[in-house]
Amino acid sequence: MRDILGQITKWWESGEPFGLATLVRTYRSAPREAGAALAVSPGGEVVGSISGGCVEGAVYELASQVIESGVPVLETYGVSDDDAFAVGLTCGGILDVFVERVDKESFSELGEVAAAVERGDPVAVATVIAGPGRTGARRVVWGAADPPCAPASLGSGDRLDDAVDDDVRGMVAQGLTGTRRYGEHGERRGDELSVFVNSFAPPPRMLVFGAIDFAAAVARVGKFLGYRVTVCDARGLFATKARFPEADEVVVDWPHRYLAATDLDERSVICVLTHDPKFDVPLLEVALRKPAAYIGAMGSRRTHDDRIERLREAGLSGAELARLRSPIGLDLGARTPEETAVSVAAELIQLRWGGSGHPLTATSGRIHHD
């Protein structure tokens, strides 16, 4: 929903009710992740997408009906091949889509949620999508120490509210969106009640070290992929906002010193593009001991071998060195800065979803990985 939050907030502020369809669960091959959303205004305007075009027509009709009825609906598309073909879901995937009417009365916290997302504050929206109790009941779990308003109950007692709050906080910390199942009264081992959690965690960080033309291209593709991008270099002459307009911040500091003082999490990405031992060896000594999803370093194989030997001498273990992706990127034959940035992006996507990196024409089975 993050992609359409700005537009639906305008509808909400104007007092217009609208239909909101959210992809809450996928099975087999599905083109988009849980959390993807499509909204329909009373005038028929559409924003967003939940399947890349496969079921949008059917969802549009359902959302239009829900605007009028006010009754939320959990619909499954693609149960059988015939059903999938009827709505255009020819990829063979199965989608659960929750459609609800949204207005200021039913979602009074939407404005505060949008403001929190804009600030980069963690927040999540938990919605009952099936089971006993109030289907469509919504509870906002705030990450801020001083929340703007108290969370509403999901309608099945304090036990459920407390269990959902605990689970949601863990999901937000990991940047996870998805469905959790509970017993009728909040028991974690039950399956009578389904709650969809839409997490709005701050975007993951990408730290790019080395203010060179390759860094500018990597910063651009990192921003395109949704990262909060920082470029860092010790040379103020090169590390300027004018040279890196897509970066969220440009830092002039010694890379290893800046990284040592920077908090990262398991979603963070570190790209070391200096390929100069006096910069990258002390930097990687810090980086390989930090939590991060990806640590890549640019350089030739000869540079890599020399760098590994220097890092061993600095005391890094074999397990720590094994985290280093070097030379950086997938083997695409890239030469230019832009091509190299694409190869880095391809490796990030491959590691995130577990792809093989092979051409799809040379593989079989599912295209979309869990």
GULO-814929 format. One line per 10 residues: number of its first residue (from 1); their letters; for each residue x, y, z of N, C-alpha, C. Coordinates in steps of 0.001 Angstrom, whole numbers. Layout:
N
NUM> A> X/Y/Z/X/Y/Z/X/Y/Z ~ ...
! end
This chain:
370
1> MRDILGQITK> 818/-1207/0/0/0/0/855/1262/0 ~ 2124/1114/342/2993/2291/413/2975/3082/-899 ~ 2931/2358/-2044/3006/3020/-3343/1830/3951/-3610 ~ 671/3651/-3046/-524/4445/-3342/-982/5265/-2138 ~ -191/5276/-1081/-616/5919/155/-903/7402/-38 ~ -83/8078/-854/-298/9503/-1072/-1642/9792/-1703 ~ -2023/9012/-2717/-3278/9262/-3414/-4486/8914/-2546 ~ -4454/7766/-1876/-5635/7391/-1088/-5796/8302/130 ~ -4688/8854/619/-4807/9802/1727/-5533/11064/1271 ~ -5307/11495/26/-6038/12650/-510/-7529/12357/-582
11> WWESGEPFGL> -7886/11154/-1039/-9307/10786/-1063/-9880/10804/349 ~ -9126/10224/1276/-9568/10145/2675/-9757/11542/3254 ~ -8817/12441/2989/-8897/13804/3523/-10093/14561/2953 ~ -10464/14232/1714/-11605/14909/1091/-12941/14372/1588 ~ -12893/13312/2379/-14118/12719/2894/-14738/11687/1976 ~ -14067/11356/860/-14604/10369/-74/-14341/8952/416 ~ -15354/8101/461/-15086/6683/713/-14497/6046/-542 ~ -13670/5073/-380/-13104/4383/-1535/-12935/2905/-1215 ~ -12803/2113/-2258/-12576/687/-2091/-11090/393/-2105 ~ -10627/-365/-1124/-9218/-717/-1024/-9081/-2227/-1086
21> ATLVRTYRSA> -8376/-2704/-2108/-8112/-4135/-2275/-6649/-4389/-1969 ~ -6392/-5325/-1058/-5022/-5616/-637/-4722/-7087/-864 ~ -3598/-7361/-1487/-3139/-8740/-1665/-2621/-9226/-320 ~ -3304/-10204/281/-2948/-10630/1639/-2237/-11971/1684 ~ -2350/-12764/620/-1669/-14054/619/-1506/-14533/-814 ~ -362/-15159/-1116/-127/-15713/-2451/288/-17163/-2335 ~ -38/-17948/-3353/365/-19348/-3439/937/-19590/-4835 ~ 1900/-20481/-4887/2519/-20858/-6158/3110/-19622/-6830 ~ 2956/-19485/-8127/3599/-18390/-8854/2710/-17156/-8826 ~ 3186/-16101/-8179/2411/-14865/-8095/3311/-13693/-8451
31> PREAGAALAV> 2795/-12746/-9236/3646/-11663/-9735/3987/-10587/-8723 ~ 3213/-10449/-7628/3486/-9395/-6653/3463/-9964/-5236 ~ 4024/-9206/-4310/4115/-9637/-2921/2865/-9250/-2147 ~ 2664/-9947/-1004/1608/-9547/-81/1841/-8100/334 ~ 742/-7350/402/825/-5932/711/569/-5047/-491 ~ 713/-5594/-1691/379/-4833/-2892/-1098/-4435/-2829 ~ -1426/-3250/-3312/-2790/-2752/-3128/-3285/-2016/-4363 ~ -4593/-2040/-4513/-5302/-1319/-5571/-6469/-607/-4914 ~ -6694/650/-5281/-7800/1408/-4706/-8670/1972/-5815 ~ -9968/2048/-5526/-10957/2538/-6492/-11769/3640/-5828
41> SPGGEVVGSI> -11818/4807/-6467/-12606/5919/-5936/-14072/5763/-6350 ~ -14993/6469/-5690/-16403/6396/-6096/-16613/6809/-7551 ~ -15729/7669/-8063/-15850/8095/-9449/-15243/7129/-10443 ~ -14663/6033/-9954/-14116/5016/-10845/-12638/5148/-11118 ~ -11952/6124/-10479/-10507/6249/-10669/-9799/5096/-9958 ~ -8743/4574/-10598/-8006/3434/-10053/-6548/3814/-9866 ~ -5996/3437/-8711/-4563/3576/-8485/-4040/2256/-7932 ~ -2806/1914/-8288/-2176/720/-7757/-2432/-522/-8575 ~ -1877/-1618/-8107/-1987/-2903/-8793/-1715/-4006/-7787 ~ -2393/-5133/-7945/-2134/-6266/-7053/-1605/-7485/-7781
51> SGGCVEGAVY> -1636/-7460/-9123/-1177/-8655/-9834/-497/-8325/-11154 ~ -156/-7068/-11361/466/-6718/-12627/-487/-6774/-13797 ~ -1803/-6753/-13536/-2801/-6735/-14613/-3624/-7991/-14733 ~ -3254/-9062/-14015/-3949/-10347/-14185/-5400/-10311/-13698 ~ -5644/-9807/-12505/-6990/-9877/-11934/-7580/-8496/-11652 ~ -6925/-7446/-12151/-7357/-6100/-11813/-8807/-5808/-12213 ~ -9228/-6312/-13349/-10594/-6063/-13797/-11617/-6625/-12823 ~ -11416/-7868/-12387/-12343/-8490/-11447/-12304/-7790/-10092 ~ -11115/-7406/-9647/-10981/-6729/-8355/-11633/-5348/-8411 ~ -11506/-4672/-9546/-12150/-3364/-9714/-13664/-3483/-9510
61> ELASQVIESG> -14272/-4479/-10123/-15714/-4663/-9987/-16097/-4955/-8542 ~ -15314/-5807/-7878/-15609/-6148/-6491/-15444/-4928/-5588 ~ -14384/-4146/-5805/-14168/-2951/-4985/-15302/-1951/-5157 ~ -15806/-1811/-6371/-16927/-908/-6619/-18166/-1346/-5836 ~ -18390/-2658/-5765/-19523/-3185/-4998/-19346/-2943/-3502 ~ -18097/-3128/-3027/-17834/-2968/-1593/-17982/-1508/-1158 ~ -17669/-562/-2048/-17890/853/-1730/-19362/1078/-1397 ~ -20238/461/-2167/-21677/636/-1963/-22175/-124/-741 ~ -21743/-1374/-582/-22280/-2215/492/-21631/-1944/1844 ~ -20341/-1574/1821/-19618/-1396/3068/-19220/-2689/3737
71> VPVLETYGVS> -19490/-3824/3095/-19192/-5134/3679/-17863/-5651/3121 ~ -16852/-5876/3956/-15563/-6359/3450/-15664/-7776/2921 ~ -14813/-8090/1941/-14837/-9397/1281/-13414/-9918/1148 ~ -13228/-11194/1488/-11968/-11883/1221/-12203/-12802/41 ~ -11569/-12510/-1101/-11800/-13251/-2341/-10524/-13956/-2765 ~ -10698/-15175/-3275/-9572/-15951/-3794/-9677/-16040/-5303 ~ -8574/-15780/-5981/-8518/-15871/-7441/-7503/-16942/-7838 ~ -7952/-17816/-8753/-7043/-18836/-9263/-7151/-20169/-8559 ~ -8311/-20476/-7964/-8480/-21757/-7285/-8356/-22904/-8267 ~ -8886/-22728/-9446/-8756/-23740/-10493/-8215/-23073/-11742
81> DDDAFAVGLT> -7731/-23877/-12674/-7226/-23311/-13914/-8313/-22538/-14645 ~ -9561/-23054/-14603/-10656/-22358/-15278/-10896/-20992/-14647 ~ -10897/-20964/-13293/-11109/-19691/-12607/-9972/-18730/-12911 ~ -8753/-19253/-12910/-7596/-18410/-13182/-7690/-17811/-14570 ~ -8069/-18627/-15542/-8166/-18129/-16902/-9280/-17095/-17024 ~ -10366/-17307/-16269/-11511/-16399/-16368/-11139/-14984/-15950 ~ -10248/-14842/-14968/-9864/-13497/-14535/-8516/-13091/-15091 ~ -7931/-13914/-15939/-6672/-13546/-16553/-5442/-13983/-15792 ~ -5605/-14798/-14744/-4469/-15221/-13930/-3835/-16460/-14557 ~ -3276/-16270/-15742/-2746/-17401/-16509/-1396/-17868/-16022
91> CGGILDVFVE> -780/-17174/-15041/514/-17615/-14515/369/-18839/-13631 ~ -867/-19199/-13255/-1079/-20367/-12418/-1023/-20073/-10940 ~ -862/-18823/-10554/-797/-18469/-9150/-2171/-18399/-8522 ~ -2189/-18334/-7201/-3421/-18184/-6435/-3256/-16977/-5521 ~ -4229/-16093/-5544/-4158/-14858/-4773/-5354/-14747/-3842 ~ -5101/-14387/-2580/-6162/-13986/-1670/-6151/-12469/-1593 ~ -7296/-11860/-1873/-7403/-10406/-1914/-8496/-9962/-953 ~ -8147/-9068/-45/-9120/-8531/914/-9558/-7155/431 ~ -10859/-6996/267/-11415/-5754/-265/-12299/-5119/801 ~ -12084/-3845/1084/-12831/-3158/2133/-13142/-1728/1705
101> RVDKESFSEL> -14151/-1174/2308/-14477/242/2128/-13700/1037/3182 ~ -13071/2111/2742/-12282/2948/3647/-12836/4364/3610 ~ -13044/4931/4790/-13411/6342/4922/-12908/6827/6277 ~ -13226/8065/6607/-12700/8628/7857/-13267/7932/9094 ~ -14449/7379/8972/-15042/6692/10115/-14428/5312/10310 ~ -14230/4589/9213/-13728/3217/9340/-12224/3158/9548 ~ -11497/4199/9126/-10035/4192/9270/-9599/5590/9685 ~ -9935/5941/10915/-9673/7303/11389/-8186/7599/11527 ~ -7358/6548/11595/-5921/6749/11806/-5130/6893/10507 ~ -5778/6824/9349/-5036/6796/8083/-4121/8006/7923
111> GEVAAAVERG> -4594/9183/8285/-3762/10371/8155/-2502/10283/8989 ~ -2630/9773/10219/-1458/9617/11092/-524/8532/10570 ~ -1089/7460/10008/-260/6403/9423/556/6958/8256 ~ -110/7716/7378/594/8299/6232/1703/9233/6690 ~ 1445/10019/7730/2457/10942/8240/3649/10182/8818 ~ 3377/9069/9511/4463/8259/10077/5321/7656/8975 ~ 4670/7165/7928/5418/6594/6804/6277/7658/6142 ~ 5732/8852/5975/6473/9961/5361/7699/10321/6197 ~ 7566/10272/7513/8699/10583/8401/9718/9454/8477 ~ 9312/8251/8046/10189/7101/8176/10057/6398/9505
121> DPVAVATVIA> 8968/6693/10254/8734/6029/11527/8112/4654/11282 ~ 8521/3633/12022/7907/2315/11843/6463/2306/12336 ~ 5583/1681/11564/4178/1560/11935/3614/373/11169 ~ 2576/-250/11709/1940/-1377/11024/436/-1322/11247 ~ -295/-1852/10270/-1746/-1914/10349/-2151/-3380/10327 ~ -2814/-3827/11393/-3291/-5206/11503/-4797/-5224/11284 ~ -5253/-6083/10351/-6665/-6118/9982/-7174/-7553/10034 ~ -8317/-7764/10678/-8950/-9085/10683/-9563/-9316/9305 ~ -9085/-10360/8611/-9593/-10612/7262/-10490/-11846/7185 ~ -10515/-12671/8243/-11384/-13852/8236/-11478/-14397/9651
131> GPGRTGARRV> -12620/-15019/9952/-12792/-15667/11237/-13833/-14985/12092 ~ -14064/-15528/13291/-15058/-14931/14195/-14595/-13553/14664 ~ -15524/-12789/15162/-15195/-11426/15559/-15567/-10460/14466 ~ -14917/-9348/14457/-15264/-8274/13533/-14346/-8312/12312 ~ -14786/-8954/11244/-14010/-8922/10001/-13910/-7477/9533 ~ -12693/-7083/9230/-12447/-5692/8862/-11978/-4844/10025 ~ -12023/-5390/11258/-11527/-4630/12407/-10038/-4360/12215 ~ -9617/-3183/12625/-8263/-2736/12325/-7583/-2219/13592 ~ -6306/-2539/13736/-5529/-2072/14885/-4193/-1547/14370 ~ -3882/-304/14656/-2616/286/14251/-1619/126/15396
141> VWGAADPPCA> -471/-444/15079/588/-627/16067/1699/360/15743 ~ 1925/1299/16647/2880/2376/16414/4259/1986/16924 ~ 5275/2354/16171/6640/2098/16606/7188/3214/17451 ~ 6580/4382/17388/7069/5546/18135/6787/5380/19620 ~ 7675/5942/20442/7497/5861/21892/6272/6651/22349 ~ 5922/7687/21593/4772/8527/21932/3767/8450/20788 ~ 2920/7393/20751/1997/7220/19622/969/8333/19566 ~ 524/8688/18349/-443/9783/18201/-1828/9451/18718 ~ -2140/8142/18812/-3452/7755/19324/-3384/6318/19822 ~ -4318/5972/20685/-4362/4615/21230/-4887/3653/20175
151> PASLGSGDRL> -4337/2427/20118/-4816/1464/19116/-6205/954/19435 ~ -7015/770/18400/-8355/212/18566/-8262/-1302/18747 ~ -9254/-1885/19376/-9273/-3337/19577/-9721/-4048/18304 ~ -9221/-5264/18131/-9641/-6085/16994/-10975/-6781/17247 ~ -11513/-6641/18448/-12877/-7091/18696/-13019/-8476/19269 ~ -11911/-9144/19597/-12009/-10497/20165/-11301/-10598/21508 ~ -11121/-9482/22173/-10568/-9506/23510/-9117/-9086/23588 ~ -8681/-8808/24825/-7321/-8328/25053/-6269/-9358/24667 ~ -6601/-10631/24805/-5605/-11661/24520/-5178/-11606/23059 ~ -6149/-11453/22157/-5820/-11331/20744/-5041/-10041/20478
161> DDAVDDDVRG> -5502/-8940/21037/-4806/-7667/20818/-3352/-7750/21262 ~ -3123/-8351/22443/-1758/-8446/22957/-901/-9351/22078 ~ -1472/-10488/21635/-713/-11414/20785/-363/-10763/19454 ~ -1312/-10049/18873/-1060/-9365/17605/-4/-8282/17784 ~ -91/-7521/18866/902/-6467/19104/2313/-7050/19176 ~ 2469/-8151/19884/3791/-8782/20007/4303/-9236/18646 ~ 3437/-9901/17878/3854/-10401/16568/4169/-9261/15608 ~ 3340/-8229/15644/3513/-7109/14721/4835/-6402/14964 ~ 5196/-6201/16206/6451/-5509/16494/7654/-6290/15942 ~ 7585/-7606/16044/8650/-8423/15463/8670/-8338/13949
171> MVAQGLTGTR> 7484/-8307/13333/7406/-8217/11879/7924/-6874/11380 ~ 7581/-5796/12085/8051/-4479/11673/9572/-4408/11764 ~ 10128/-4985/12825/11584/-4966/13006/12289/-5647/11848 ~ 11634/-6655/11243/12226/-7385/10121/11727/-6898/8761 ~ 10832/-5917/8756/10289/-5421/7505/9355/-6408/6834 ~ 8635/-7228/7625/7790/-8281/7070/6328/-7851/7007 ~ 5667/-8237/5922/4228/-8072/5756/3634/-9439/5460 ~ 2497/-9768/6083/1902/-11078/5827/754/-11360/6765 ~ 212/-12578/6656/-952/-12998/7428/-528/-13883/8591 ~ -1103/-13642/9760/-898/-14474/10945/-2240/-15052/11365
181> RYGEHGERRG> -2193/-16278/11897/-3430/-16966/12272/-3447/-17199/13777 ~ -4642/-17095/14362/-4802/-17205/15804/-6061/-18016/16119 ~ -6146/-18451/17381/-7391/-19022/17860/-8425/-17932/18036 ~ -9635/-18353/18331/-10746/-17395/18423/-10482/-16310/19453 ~ -9727/-16660/20493/-9472/-15697/21560/-8010/-15280/21622 ~ -7306/-15455/20514/-5930/-14980/20458/-4879/-16041/20669 ~ -5276/-17309/20763/-4290/-18374/20933/-3410/-18461/19693 ~ -2106/-18541/19891/-1189/-18511/18755/-1227/-19809/17952 ~ -1691/-20891/18528/-1714/-22164/17802/-3048/-22421/17111 ~ -3933/-21478/17170/-5217/-21669/16524/-5183/-21270/15063
191> DELSVFVNSF> -6257/-21581/14358/-6347/-21182/12950/-7754/-20705/12601 ~ -8500/-20290/13633/-9863/-19836/13384/-9919/-18411/12848 ~ -8898/-17620/13137/-8965/-16188/12836/-7693/-15765/12119 ~ -7841/-15032/10999/-6699/-14578/10206/-6574/-13064/10320 ~ -5344/-12617/10582/-5054/-11194/10707/-3949/-10844/9722 ~ -4236/-9876/8853/-3216/-9433/7902/-2476/-8245/8480 ~ -1148/-8327/8458/-295/-7277/9000/439/-6594/7857 ~ 149/-5324/7659/813/-4521/6630/1848/-3650/7331 ~ 3126/-4020/7194/4201/-3308/7879/4717/-2156/7035 ~ 4928/-1042/7678/5568/99/7033/6855/393/7800
201> APPPRMLVFG> 7824/-482/7609/9123/-271/8233/9891/768/7429 ~ 10816/1467/8065/11659/2375/7286/12360/1598/6184 ~ 12615/2222/5037/13263/1497/3942/14635/985/4363 ~ 15056/-157/3830/16397/-656/4150/17467/298/3644 ~ 18635/239/4257/19710/1163/3909/20666/546/2904 ~ 21143/1377/2006/22259/1020/1128/23372/2025/1369 ~ 24528/1539/1778/25689/2385/1993/26678/2137/866 ~ 26977/3179/115/27885/3094/-1023/29151/3864/-670 ~ 30281/3180/-679/31545/3800/-303/32435/3963/-1531 ~ 32911/5196/-1724/33731/5516/-2886/32984/6444/-3823
211> AIDFAAAVAR> 33379/7706/-3888/32654/8705/-4683/33153/8710/-6123 ~ 32845/7626/-6849/33269/7484/-8231/32035/7348/-9118 ~ 32260/7322/-10440/31116/7251/-11344/30321/5961/-11164 ~ 30990/4867/-10810/30273/3617/-10545/29346/3784/-9333 ~ 29798/4544/-8345/28976/4773/-7158/27718/5553/-7507 ~ 27829/6520/-8413/26659/7288/-8820/25609/6381/-9456 ~ 26060/5447/-10286/25125/4525/-10937/24512/3568/-9924 ~ 25315/3053/-8986/24793/2145/-7961/23806/2879/-7058 ~ 24087/4143/-6737/23161/4924/-5922/21817/5085/-6630 ~ 21856/5320/-7937/20606/5469/-8697/19789/4183/-8668
221> VGKFLGYRVT> 20429/3057/-8919/19678/1810/-8962/19236/1409/-7556 ~ 20026/1749/-6539/19613/1471/-5171/18368/2237/-4787 ~ 18311/3502/-5184/17122/4303/-4919/15915/3736/-5660 ~ 16136/3293/-6902/15070/2692/-7704/14510/1444/-7023 ~ 15364/669/-6357/14939/-561/-5681/14322/-295/-4312 ~ 14316/953/-3878/13634/1283/-2636/14533/1445/-1425 ~ 15841/1500/-1614/16750/1678/-489/16882/3158/-113 ~ 17228/3394/1137/17659/4723/1566/19173/4752/1371 ~ 19633/5565/448/21002/5471/-48/21889/6539/588 ~ 23033/6091/1117/24070/6980/1617/25344/6742/820
231> VCDARGLFAT> 25967/7809/353/27268/7734/-306/28298/8359/631 ~ 29399/7663/844/30422/8141/1773/31801/8064/1132 ~ 32585/9117/1317/33965/9154/845/34718/10175/1692 ~ 35994/9930/1887/36798/10850/2697/37177/12115/1937 ~ 36985/12128/634/37426/13243/-197/36255/14175/-492 ~ 36243/15307/200/35138/16245/48/35000/16821/-1341 ~ 36081/16831/-2088/36028/17343/-3453/35122/16496/-4329 ~ 35055/15194/-4059/34277/14272/-4881/32924/13919/-4253 ~ 32869/13879/-2939/31625/13497/-2251/30741/14727/-2091 ~ 29987/15050/-3133/29104/16215/-3119/27705/15810/-3556
241> KARFPEADEV> 26720/16541/-3088/25336/16259/-3456/25117/16463/-4949 ~ 25839/17404/-5549/25682/17649/-6976/26092/16431/-7800 ~ 27084/15670/-7339/27529/14491/-8074/26663/13270/-7787 ~ 25913/13316/-6678/25077/12175/-6302/23673/12657/-5939 ~ 22945/13195/-6908/21637/13785/-6601/20599/12767/-6130 ~ 20748/11492/-6528/19762/10484/-6134/19971/9992/-4714 ~ 21153/10201/-4141/21434/9728/-2790/20631/10521/-1766 ~ 20184/9844/-716/19479/10529/359/20435/11377/1184 ~ 21683/10934/1284/22680/11725/1987/24067/11417/1437 ~ 24921/12425/1460/26310/12279/1036/27177/12689/2220
251> VVDWPHRYLA> 28057/11783/2640/28835/11977/3858/30311/12090/3506 ~ 30965/13075/4064/32410/13216/3916/33058/12747/5220 ~ 33663/11579/5175/34294/10999/6358/35117/9804/5905 ~ 36037/9367/6754/36740/8130/6448/35729/6989/6501 ~ 35651/6170/5458/34601/5152/5394/34535/4238/6612 ~ 35674/3728/7070/35630/2794/8200/35162/3484/9474 ~ 35512/4749/9636/35084/5477/10827/33588/5746/10783 ~ 33085/6142/9616/31650/6382/9484/30859/5101/9715 ~ 31290/4000/9104/30550/2745/9230/30554/2249/10670 ~ 31671/2381/11363/31754/1911/12746/30751/2626/13642
261> ATDLDERSVI> 30418/3869/13303/29497/4660/14127/28061/4603/13628 ~ 27783/3766/12618/26464/3723/11989/25730/2446/12366 ~ 24468/2582/12786/23641/1423/13119/23046/836/11844 ~ 23175/-468/11676/22605/-1184/10529/21735/-2321/11040 ~ 20918/-2882/10156/20163/-4083/10500/20377/-5136/9427 ~ 19655/-6251/9572/19870/-7397/8686/19355/-7172/7276 ~ 18726/-6018/7000/18285/-5712/5642/19258/-4805/4910 ~ 20270/-4317/5601/21165/-3305/5041/22083/-3884/3971 ~ 22497/-3006/3058/23377/-3366/1947/24603/-2455/1977 ~ 25779/-3052/1859/27029/-2295/1849/27755/-2567/538
271> CVLTHDPKFD> 28042/-1519/-215/28751/-1637/-1490/30065/-856/-1387 ~ 31178/-1576/-1439/32496/-968/-1308/33096/-850/-2707 ~ 33164/371/-3211/33578/608/-4589/34905/1366/-4659 ~ 35629/1454/-3565/36867/2229/-3537/38008/1521/-4265 ~ 38049/180/-4198/39144/-678/-4685/40520/-44/-4478 ~ 40704/468/-3263/41990/1012/-2819/42235/441/-1426 ~ 43315/-318/-1224/43522/-1002/60/43470/-96/1279 ~ 43953/1132/1155/43973/1993/2339/42568/2410/2771 ~ 41603/2330/1848/40213/2592/2193/39460/1300/2485 ~ 39537/338/1540/38593/-773/1634/38975/-1854/2633
281> VPLLEVALRK> 40254/-2030/2957/40598/-3055/3946/40103/-2678/5339 ~ 40417/-1482/5860/39843/-1135/7169/38320/-1031/7140 ~ 37765/-631/5996/36308/-551/5871/35680/-1938/5938 ~ 36221/-2887/5191/35664/-4239/5190/35892/-4940/6518 ~ 36957/-4592/7210/37183/-5151/8537/36020/-4812/9462 ~ 35479/-3602/9322/34301/-3196/10099/33034/-3817/9512 ~ 32891/-3746/8186/31657/-4176/7530/31345/-5642/7774 ~ 32358/-6506/7696/32127/-7947/7806/31782/-8381/9223 ~ 31826/-7447/10149/31410/-7731/11522/30120/-7007/11880 ~ 29499/-6424/10864/28227/-5720/11044/27083/-6597/10543
291> PAAYIGAMGS> 25865/-6437/11124/24706/-7121/10531/24364/-6470/9198 ~ 24260/-7241/8153/23917/-6720/6825/23474/-7887/5957 ~ 22559/-7611/5033/22101/-8646/4108/23121/-8905/3011 ~ 23934/-7884/2706/24823/-7978/1550/26018/-7070/1772 ~ 27206/-7619/1530/28437/-6836/1571/29211/-7177/306 ~ 29321/-6225/-605/30000/-6454/-1879/31145/-5474/-2059 ~ 32181/-5917/-2747/33341/-5052/-2971/33788/-5158/-4426 ~ 34077/-3999/-5017/34513/-3944/-6400/36014/-4212/-6493 ~ 36414/-4763/-7635/37834/-4987/-7895/38054/-6225/-8729 ~ 39239/-6329/-9276/39591/-7508/-10075/39784/-8712/-9168
301> RRTHDDRIER> 39937/-9884/-9755/40184/-11087/-8943/41533/-10979/-8231 ~ 42489/-10348/-8885/43781/-10143/-8241/43632/-9216/-7032 ~ 42846/-8149/-7200/42575/-7245/-6084/41861/-7981/-4961 ~ 40918/-8832/-5339/40174/-9598/-4344/41106/-10500/-3535 ~ 41983/-11217/-4212/42895/-12122/-3509/43787/-11354/-2539 ~ 44293/-10215/-2988/45132/-9395/-2121/44340/-8870/-925 ~ 43109/-8481/-1182/42259/-7943/-125/41942/-9014/920 ~ 41639/-10219/463/41341/-11317/1383/42543/-11614/2277 ~ 43735/-11624/1683/44936/-11890/2470/45146/-10812/3528 ~ 44931/-9558/3168/45078/-8463/4132/44035/-8568/5249
311> LREAGLSGAE> 42828/-8973/4903/41777/-9110/5912/42067/-10278/6851 ~ 42637/-11352/6316/43039/-12475/7183/44093/-12003/8186 ~ 45056/-11238/7682/46107/-10720/8560/45539/-9783/9626 ~ 44399/-9146/9296/43747/-8256/10267/42944/-9026/11304 ~ 42834/-10368/11124/42190/-11186/12132/40784/-11642/11824 ~ 40292/-11428/10596/38939/-11880/10276/38917/-13390/10085 ~ 37833/-14000/10533/37686/-15453/10442/37218/-15875/9062 ~ 37284/-17170/8798/36789/-17690/7528/35309/-17441/7345 ~ 34530/-17565/8423/33089/-17323/8331/32797/-15860/7999 ~ 33561/-14962/8576/33372/-13541/8282/33754/-13225/6839
321> LARLRSPIGL> 34855/-13786/6374/35287/-13542/4995/34307/-14131/3993 ~ 33631/-15209/4358/32679/-15855/3444/31478/-14975/3157 ~ 31254/-13954/3954/30127/-13059/3727/30396/-12076/2591 ~ 31636/-11937/2194/32014/-10932/1202/31676/-11395/-201 ~ 30931/-10561/-942/30608/-10823/-2345/31593/-10011/-3187 ~ 32611/-10688/-3687/33657/-9988/-4425/34270/-10933/-5452 ~ 34418/-10474/-6690/34029/-9168/-7229/32510/-8960/-7157 ~ 32110/-7735/-6977/30718/-7393/-6747/29867/-7645/-7986 ~ 28608/-8100/-7773/27651/-8239/-8868/27625/-9617/-9497 ~ 26615/-9827/-10354/26496/-11060/-11126/27281/-10942/-12432
331> DLGARTPEET> 27616/-12073/-12988/28375/-12114/-14239/27446/-11828/-15416 ~ 27330/-10537/-15744/26528/-10114/-16895/27407/-9604/-18030 ~ 28714/-9610/-17813/29610/-9008/-18795/29595/-7495/-18737 ~ 29195/-6933/-17604/29042/-5483/-17478/30381/-4762/-17598 ~ 30347/-3594/-18247/31555/-2780/-18393/31347/-1352/-17912 ~ 30254/-722/-18327/30019/674/-17965/29530/763/-16519 ~ 29572/1962/-15921/29025/2123/-14569/27561/1695/-14473 ~ 26766/2054/-15480/25347/1691/-15448/25150/186/-15554 ~ 25905/-457/-16422/25802/-1916/-16541/26257/-2592/-15255 ~ 27309/-2081/-14647/27782/-2644/-13391/26728/-2491/-12297
341> AVSVAAELIQ> 26053/-1340/-12277/24994/-1124/-11290/23863/-2132/-11480 ~ 23542/-2446/-12730/22509/-3453/-12996/22958/-4818/-12475 ~ 24234/-5148/-12641/24718/-6449/-12164/24671/-6519/-10644 ~ 24942/-5394/-9970/24830/-5359/-8510/23372/-5526/-8098 ~ 22461/-4805/-8770/21039/-4921/-8471/20555/-6347/-8691 ~ 21032/-6980/-9761/20629/-8358/-10043/21069/-9293/-8926 ~ 22268/-9081/-8386/22742/-9938/-7298/21927/-9710/-6025 ~ 21577/-8461/-5747/20748/-8169/-4575/19395/-8869/-4675 ~ 18776/-8816/-5853/17472/-9452/-6047/17604/-10967/-5952 ~ 18662/-11507/-6545/18872/-12951/-6490/19013/-13441/-5051
351> LRWGGSGHPL> 19805/-12729/-4251/20014/-13155/-2871/18754/-12973/-2037 ~ 17974/-11944/-2352/16756/-11721/-1575/15738/-12832/-1788 ~ 15586/-13271/-3027/14522/-14216/-3344/15010/-15634/-3623 ~ 16320/-15847/-3649/16813/-17205/-3842/16805/-17665/-5276 ~ 16853/-16759/-6230/16903/-17149/-7636/18236/-17781/-7995 ~ 18272/-18479/-9116/19492/-19173/-9540/20463/-18251/-10267 ~ 19958/-17168/-10837/20795/-16314/-11659/20916/-16792/-13089 ~ 20300/-17943/-13410/20338/-18476/-14778/19235/-17829/-15622 ~ 19380/-17822/-16948/18281/-17359/-17802/17030/-18187/-17559 ~ 15872/-17549/-17515/14631/-18289/-17281/14366/-19326/-18369
361> TATSGRIHHD> 14873/-19065/-19574/14678/-20038/-20651/15427/-21340/-20383 ~ 16429/-21285/-19492/17210/-22495/-19182/16741/-23170/-17903 ~ 15663/-22661/-17297/15145/-23238/-16056/13735/-23752/-16275 ~ 13225/-24472/-15297/11854/-24966/-15332/11236/-24750/-13958 ~ 9935/-24978/-13857/9275/-24814/-12576/8860/-23375/-12341 ~ 8719/-23037/-11070/8197/-21735/-10694/9139/-20607/-11090 ~ 8540/-19486/-11491/9319/-18297/-11814/9529/-17460/-10565 ~ 8467/-17290/-9773/8533/-16437/-8574/8863/-17299/-7373 ~ 9905/-16950/-6642/10343/-17695/-5475/9694/-17125/-4219 ~ 9563/-17957/-3185/9065/-17487/-1893/10113/-16628/-1236
! end
